[in-house]
Amino acid sequence: MKKLVSWILVLLMILGITEAFAESVSSEHVYVRGEIREAIDMTEEQLSEVMNEAYQNGLNLKLYDMPVHAVLVPPADENFRLETRFFGSLTEMLLALDAGLIDGACMPEFTGKYLLARNADLRAGMFEFSNVKEKYYLGFYHNEELRDRVNEALAAMKADGTLYALREEYLQDLAKDPAPAVFETFEGAETIRVAVTGDLPPMDYTAEDGSPAGFNTALLSELGKRMKVNIEIIGIESSARTLSLTSGKADVIFWYLYGDNYVVTDRNDGIQLSDPYYSVDNWFYIEKK
């Protein structure tokens, strides 16, 4: 009887080891990444599919700085999968990272470097996907006339070098925060309400005194001067951008999309986008040390 029990225990142990080995071979290595995004152009599932395709195909993927996760180091692991989770704000996403609810947080290079300069407990790796370029726009709702005026001003800023100068001032030296932009007022002129979130420093953030600051506000200040309009800034949550625009609370929002090839939403929803005023093909994956 004792010998029978011993054989049963050995058999169960062998079965357990075999099952564990099979599971280790076949199971996916899932890396859950967070993004500050509202699903205007892609759902979480669609974006995860795009990023996994880029990773598995090795499309000019490069890893810089220190690796953020062992399985992210090329060559690609066929069992590895990126899983995306959207968050309504940068604070919410960083809290999820701190609590271990996500493995890493994805953000533009300038935001990643901004956070690293101010948080000693974070580390980052940078990826370059040459097939997926992120572009930044201003969004409008059934207002092509305003969009066209903004595009005209943006074109003039590009032509005379003003847009480049603002990028250098606000998005290059990330160790210090530039002074908030100054807005001119024009008596009797049109007022344009622009929604900002403060969730993408140093492009868009809230200064110590609580006022909106960063590259986007400097851009708005220059647009206001050139268009001879008054700019009213409205602070909103990142996840409320589309609603603030379509409900009429704001005339303009800021938006970013993963390039023309990956815009999957039908643009017949009444939202028009300006010409892009900035683009980037480098992203940071932020992790806890």
C-alpha positions in Angstrom: 0.0 0.0 0.0 2.8 2.4 0.9 4.6 1.6 -2.3 1.4 2.4 -4.3 1.0 5.7 -2.5 4.7 6.5 -3.3 4.2 5.8 -7.0 1.1 7.9 -7.1 3.0 10.8 -5.5 5.9 10.4 -8.0 3.4 10.3 -10.9 1.6 13.5 -9.6 5.0 15.2 -9.3 6.0 14.2 -12.8 2.6 15.4 -14.2 3.0 18.7 -12.2 6.5 19.3 -13.6 5.4 18.5 -17.2 2.4 20.8 -16.9 4.6 23.6 -15.5 7.1 23.1 -18.3 4.5 23.2 -21.0 2.9 26.3 -19.5 6.3 28.0 -19.4 7.0 27.2 -23.0 3.5 28.1 -24.4 2.4 31.0 -22.2 2.7 34.6 -23.4 5.0 37.1 -21.8 2.6 40.0 -21.4 4.0 43.5 -20.8 1.2 45.8 -19.7 1.9 49.4 -20.8 -0.1 52.5 -20.0 -0.8 55.5 -22.2 -2.6 58.8 -21.7 -5.1 58.6 -24.5 -8.7 58.9 -25.4 -9.9 56.4 -28.0 -10.5 58.9 -30.8 -8.3 57.2 -33.3 -7.7 53.7 -31.8 -9.1 51.4 -29.1 -6.8 49.8 -26.6 -7.0 46.5 -28.6 -6.2 48.2 -32.0 -3.2 50.1 -30.6 -1.9 46.9 -29.0 -2.2 45.1 -32.3 -0.2 47.8 -34.1 2.5 47.9 -31.5 2.8 44.1 -31.4 3.0 43.9 -35.2 5.9 46.5 -35.1 7.7 44.6 -32.4 7.3 41.1 -33.9 8.3 42.3 -37.4 11.3 44.2 -36.0 10.6 47.2 -38.1 13.6 49.4 -37.4 13.0 48.9 -33.7 15.9 50.3 -31.6 16.5 50.3 -27.9 18.4 53.1 -26.3 19.6 53.8 -22.8 19.0 51.1 -20.3 16.5 48.2 -20.9 13.3 48.7 -19.1 12.3 45.0 -19.3 14.3 41.9 -20.2 11.8 40.6 -22.7 11.8 43.9 -24.6 15.3 43.5 -25.7 15.6 42.3 -29.4 15.5 39.8 -30.9 11.7 39.5 -30.7 10.2 36.8 -28.5 7.4 35.0 -30.3 5.6 34.6 -26.9 6.0 38.2 -26.0 2.9 40.5 -26.2 2.4 44.2 -25.5 -0.9 45.0 -23.9 -2.1 48.6 -23.8 -4.2 50.3 -21.1 -5.5 53.9 -21.5 -5.5 56.3 -18.6 -7.4 59.6 -18.3 -4.4 61.5 -16.9 -0.7 61.3 -16.4 -1.1 61.3 -12.6 -3.5 58.4 -12.8 -1.1 56.4 -15.0 1.9 57.1 -12.7 -0.1 56.0 -9.7 -1.0 52.7 -11.5 2.8 52.3 -12.2 3.6 52.9 -8.6 1.0 50.4 -7.5 2.2 47.7 -9.9 -1.0 47.7 -11.9 1.0 48.2 -15.1 4.6 47.2 -16.0 5.5 50.4 -17.7 4.2 53.7 -18.9 4.5 54.8 -22.5 5.0 58.5 -23.4 6.7 60.8 -25.8 10.5 61.2 -25.4 10.2 64.8 -24.1 7.8 63.8 -21.3 9.9 60.8 -20.4 13.0 62.9 -20.0 11.1 65.5 -18.1 9.9 63.0 -15.5 13.3 61.3 -15.3 14.9 64.7 -14.4 12.5 65.0 -11.5 12.0 61.4 -10.2 15.1 59.5 -9.0 13.0 56.2 -8.6 12.2 56.0 -12.3 14.2 54.5 -15.2 13.5 54.4 -18.9 14.3 52.9 -22.3 13.6 54.6 -25.6 12.2 52.9 -28.7 12.2 54.2 -32.2 9.5 52.8 -34.6 10.2 54.4 -37.9 6.9 53.0 -39.3 4.8 54.7 -36.6 5.3 58.5 -36.4 3.2 60.4 -33.8 1.9 63.7 -34.9 0.4 66.6 -32.9 -2.6 68.7 -34.1 -5.2 71.2 -33.0 -8.7 69.8 -33.3 -12.0 71.6 -34.2 -15.6 70.6 -34.4 -17.6 71.5 -37.6 -15.4 74.6 -37.9 -13.4 74.5 -41.1 -13.1 78.3 -41.2 -11.3 78.4 -37.9 -9.1 75.5 -38.8 -8.1 77.1 -42.0 -7.2 80.4 -40.2 -5.1 78.4 -37.7 -3.4 76.5 -40.5 -2.5 79.8 -42.2 -0.9 81.1 -39.0 1.0 77.8 -38.4 2.3 77.9 -41.9 3.6 81.5 -41.4 5.2 80.4 -38.1 7.0 77.5 -39.8 8.2 79.7 -42.6 9.7 82.5 -40.4 11.3 80.0 -37.9 9.1 80.9 -35.0 7.7 77.4 -34.5 11.2 76.0 -34.5 12.4 78.6 -32.0 9.5 77.7 -29.6 10.4 74.0 -29.9 14.0 74.7 -28.9 12.9 76.9 -26.0 10.2 74.6 -24.5 11.1 71.1 -25.5 14.9 70.9 -25.5 16.2 72.1 -22.0 14.0 69.8 -19.8 15.9 70.5 -16.6 14.1 73.8 -16.0 10.6 75.0 -16.6 10.3 78.0 -19.0 8.3 81.0 -17.9 4.5 80.7 -18.7 3.5 82.4 -22.0 2.0 85.9 -22.0 -1.2 86.4 -23.8 -2.1 89.6 -25.5 -5.7 90.9 -25.4 -7.4 92.6 -28.3 -10.4 94.8 -27.4 -13.6 93.8 -29.2 -11.9 90.8 -30.9 -13.1 87.3 -31.1 -12.4 85.0 -28.2 -11.3 81.4 -28.9 -11.7 78.9 -26.0 -8.9 76.2 -26.0 -9.0 73.2 -23.7 -5.7 72.1 -22.2 -5.0 69.2 -19.8 -1.6 69.7 -18.2 -0.9 66.0 -18.8 2.0 66.1 -21.3 4.9 68.1 -19.7 6.7 70.0 -20.9 4.5 70.4 -23.9 1.4 70.9 -21.7 1.6 71.1 -17.9 0.5 73.2 -14.9 3.0 75.6 -13.4 3.6 75.9 -9.7 1.1 78.8 -9.4 -1.6 76.7 -11.0 -1.6 78.4 -14.4 -1.3 76.4 -17.7 2.2 76.4 -19.1 4.4 74.7 -21.6 5.0 74.6 -25.4 1.3 74.4 -26.2 0.5 77.6 -24.3 3.4 79.4 -26.0 2.0 78.2 -29.3 -1.4 79.5 -28.4 0.0 82.9 -27.4 1.7 83.2 -30.8 -1.4 82.1 -32.7 -3.5 84.7 -30.8 -1.1 87.5 -31.8 -1.0 86.5 -35.4 -4.7 85.9 -35.7 -5.6 89.0 -33.6 -7.9 87.0 -31.4 -8.2 86.6 -27.6 -7.3 83.1 -26.2 -9.2 81.7 -23.3 -7.7 78.6 -21.8 -10.0 76.0 -20.2 -8.5 73.4 -17.9 -10.0 69.9 -18.4 -9.2 66.2 -17.8 -7.4 64.5 -20.6 -10.3 62.0 -21.0 -12.8 64.8 -21.5 -11.1 66.4 -24.6 -13.5 65.2 -27.2 -16.6 65.9 -25.1 -15.4 69.4 -24.3 -15.1 70.0 -28.1 -18.3 68.4 -29.3 -20.4 69.9 -26.5 -19.3 73.4 -27.4 -17.4 74.0 -24.1 -14.2 74.5 -26.1 -13.6 75.7 -29.7 -10.2 73.9 -29.9 -8.5 70.9 -28.3 -5.0 69.5 -28.7 -4.6 66.0 -30.1 -2.0 63.5 -31.2 -2.3 60.5 -33.5 -0.1 57.7 -34.6 0.4 58.9 -38.1 -1.8 58.7 -41.2 -1.5 55.0 -41.7 -2.9 54.2 -38.3 -5.9 56.6 -38.1 -8.7 54.1 -38.0 -11.6 56.2 -36.9 -13.9 57.6 -39.7 -13.4 61.3 -39.8 -17.0 61.9 -40.7 -17.6 62.5 -37.0 -17.4 66.3 -37.5 -13.9 66.6 -36.0 -11.3 68.4 -38.2 -7.6 68.5 -37.5 -5.1 71.2 -38.2 -1.9 70.6 -40.1 0.5 68.9 -37.7 2.6 71.3 -35.6 5.0 68.7 -34.2 5.9 65.1 -34.8 8.0 62.5 -33.0 9.0 58.9 -33.6 10.7 58.2 -30.3 8.9 57.0 -27.2 10.0 56.3 -23.6 8.9 53.3 -21.6 9.0 54.4 -17.9 9.5 51.8 -15.2 10.1 51.8 -11.5 13.7 51.0 -10.6 
